[in-house]
Amino acid sequence: MAEDLITITVPVAGRPDCADWEGARKIKVSPRTVTLHYRPGRVGVVRAEVTGPWMPARPGIVYDRPGDMTVLYYDDTPEPWPAWVRNLAVEYQPCTPAVTPPQ
């Protein structure tokens, strides 16, 4: 059973590049959109997906894979998130009803 998530996609052209690994090769993704996933009733983002055109991180290297790539960030991994992605997640945090404890 898939878990229910609140998903928000935000256009973010012009933000700083995000680095990732494609196999053993380091790449940079120029953000076009960020998709934020939130769990209802919980504060904080569960996952962020930064999608956009990509390029090799080292100048002069050419890879034969056209198109967009997505960099994934998860809340339970030690990999640091770019500050602008964290700030965006806070800015777009959906309003969820407060959980009322049982009486």
C-alpha positions in Angstrom: 0.0 0.0 0.0 1.4 3.4 -1.0 1.6 6.0 1.6 -0.5 9.2 1.2 1.6 12.3 0.6 0.8 15.9 -0.2 2.8 16.8 -3.3 3.6 20.4 -4.3 5.6 21.2 -7.5 7.3 24.7 -7.6 9.0 26.3 -10.6 12.5 27.3 -9.5 14.5 28.4 -12.6 17.6 30.4 -11.7 18.4 28.7 -8.4 21.9 27.3 -7.8 22.9 24.0 -9.3 22.6 20.8 -7.3 25.3 18.1 -7.5 24.7 14.4 -7.7 26.3 11.2 -8.9 25.4 9.3 -12.0 27.2 6.1 -11.4 30.8 7.0 -10.8 30.5 10.4 -12.5 29.6 13.6 -10.7 27.0 15.8 -12.4 25.3 19.1 -11.9 21.5 19.6 -12.3 20.3 23.1 -13.1 16.9 23.3 -11.3 13.8 23.9 -13.3 11.3 22.5 -10.8 11.3 21.2 -7.2 8.6 18.7 -6.2 8.1 18.6 -2.4 6.4 15.7 -0.7 4.9 16.1 2.8 3.2 13.5 5.0 -0.2 14.8 6.3 -0.2 15.7 10.0 3.6 16.0 10.1 5.7 19.1 10.1 8.6 19.0 7.6 9.2 17.7 4.1 9.6 13.9 3.5 11.3 14.1 0.1 12.4 16.8 -2.4 13.0 16.1 -6.1 15.0 18.8 -8.0 14.6 18.3 -11.8 16.2 20.1 -14.7 18.8 19.9 -17.4 22.1 18.3 -16.3 25.8 18.6 -17.2 29.1 17.1 -16.1 30.5 18.6 -13.0 34.0 18.8 -14.6 34.3 21.1 -17.6 35.4 19.4 -20.8 33.7 16.0 -20.0 30.9 14.9 -22.4 28.3 12.3 -21.5 25.9 10.8 -24.0 22.7 11.1 -22.0 20.4 14.0 -23.1 17.4 15.3 -21.2 16.6 16.2 -17.6 17.7 14.5 -14.5 16.3 14.5 -10.9 18.3 14.8 -7.7 16.5 13.2 -4.8 16.8 14.4 -1.2 15.2 12.4 1.7 14.6 13.6 5.3 16.1 10.5 6.8 19.5 10.5 5.0 22.7 12.2 6.1 23.3 13.9 2.7 23.1 17.6 3.2 20.3 19.4 1.3 21.0 22.8 -0.4 19.8 25.6 1.9 17.5 27.0 -0.8 15.7 23.6 -1.1 15.2 23.5 2.7 14.0 27.1 2.8 11.5 26.3 -0.1 10.2 23.3 1.8 9.5 25.5 4.9 7.9 28.2 2.7 5.5 25.7 1.0 4.7 23.6 4.1 1.0 22.8 3.7 -1.3 23.7 6.5 -2.5 20.5 8.1 -5.1 20.3 10.8 -3.7 20.0 14.3 -3.9 16.5 15.7 -6.1 16.5 18.8 -5.1 14.1 21.5 -7.8 11.7 22.7 -9.7 12.9 25.8 
